[in-house]
Amino acid sequence: MPYGSHSIVEQDIKAVSRALRQDYITSGEQVDLFEKKLCSITGAKYSVVCSSGTSALHLACLGIGLKKDDIAIVPTLSFLATANAVRYCGANVFFSDVCANSGLMTPDTYEAAITSAQKQGYRIKAVLPVHLTGTPVDLKEIRAISKKHNIKIIADSCHAIGGEYVGNPIGACVYEDAATFSFHPVKTITSGEGGAVTTNSLTISKKIKALRSHSMEKNTSMYSWEYKMKELGFNYRINDFQCALGISQLKRLRGFVKKRQNLVNHYNRLLSDAHPIVETRCKLTNWNKMSPHLYSILIDFKLAKTTRQSVVNDLRGNGIGTQVHYIPIHTQPYYKRLYGNLHLSGANDYYQKTLSLPLSPQMEVCDVKFVVSKLKKILKI
Ligand SMILES: *Cc1c(COP(=O)(O)O)cnc(C)c1O
């Protein structure tokens, strides 16, 4: 039982086969259709699909105008790509701490990061809050703070497709300038590899669409074979059979979300008596109809008189896979070399305790029961 995995059924395979029989297997109609479907699911006006969640983040950063020597705030508790995308633009990352209980950037940790950056004489251009595990960050508050400082927002929504934040679908871009998604197989829906940016800005979407394919411009006043490149772009395209898979998976999204929510409810219920050694953190509430990507819990390994490695090994011995999301990015050698040793205690506390238990639409309630009973046994609860 892996910590997460994709679900491919016959209808997905048929969709891919059909796409392979079309005249265009890249830059064809499946690409446009996937974008349309993403707009209708997120409620955003525009969407641009691309090769990965990482390229989506890079394109979004370029789209909002992040340039060399600009500064962007990134919560240190995320996947590497959130920070790396900023670096691809030649901009610098200013790491924000996160809440020790949720692992999320909060209005408090965000404001603290701004204050600390300002003390060092930096002006912040952008912020990239992350809906960690599918739990939405408080974008409304983050927007209010950003407005005061004229900071652009890219919501890294790679964990959160299918969820809601205060009544709007994740990716609706009501509070953020752009949102990014990943369709890597471990994510909630997959296209093999793939990603997307959603936005309500025509300017941003046009810019990103051009950058996705070398910024090659064509128009009716040009020769039929002519194109102009005014900016340096990339090949961040996604092909038609990947998009066909993405569209087929989107049709199954509601089912995936329901299944994951149900599994999370069972996990929470079965672990409710495991305090204080285990704290659950995926809370499903009315205002926050989250689409859970990961089931991460906090374990007080010291109190349980054990170590994380030993628990991971014992679970693996029972055929149960786990993962740690995430090692704070600022502690990676590359970022240490750039910015020195930073002390972000909320992220460190969260990291010390977090462990992600298996969560995927392939699982059944009996699997959750099995995982929890083994975990309780190992932790002697
Ligand atoms: C997966 C992920 C990414 C990167 O997506 P890829 O498709 O693997 O490039 C970025 N941010 C977060 C939070 C992710 O989980």
The ligand as a Tripos MOL2 file, in Angstrom:
@<TRIPOS>MOLECULE
LIG
   15    15     1     0     0
SMALL
NO_CHARGES

@<TRIPOS>ATOM
      1 C1          3.9630   17.9750   -7.2060 C.3       1 LIG1
      2 C2          4.1560   19.3550   -6.7660 C.ar      1 LIG1
      3 C3          4.7850   20.3020   -7.5810 C.ar      1 LIG1
      4 C4          5.4590   19.9400   -8.8710 C.3       1 LIG1
      5 O1          4.6970   19.2840   -9.7790 O.3       1 LIG1
      6 P1          5.3700   18.3700  -10.9220 P.3       1 LIG1
      7 O2          4.2420   18.0470  -11.8190 O.co2     1 LIG1
      8 O3          5.9490   17.1660  -10.2360 O.co2     1 LIG1
      9 O4          6.4260   19.1710  -11.5760 O.co2     1 LIG1
     10 C5          4.8430   21.6080   -7.1290 C.ar      1 LIG1
     11 N1          4.3350   21.9670   -5.9450 N.ar      1 LIG1
     12 C6          3.7630   21.0780   -5.1250 C.ar      1 LIG1
     13 C7          3.1970   21.5550   -3.8200 C.3       1 LIG1
     14 C8          3.6710   19.7440   -5.5020 C.ar      1 LIG1
     15 O5          3.1360   18.8550   -4.6630 O.3       1 LIG1
@<TRIPOS>BOND
     1     1     2 1
     2     2     3 ar
     3     2    14 ar
     4     3     4 1
     5     3    10 ar
     6     4     5 1
     7     5     6 1
     8     6     7 2
     9     6     8 1
    10     6     9 1
    11    10    11 ar
    12    11    12 ar
    13    12    13 1
    14    12    14 ar
    15    14    15 1
@<TRIPOS>SUBSTRUCTURE
     1 LIG1         1 GROUP 0 **** ****
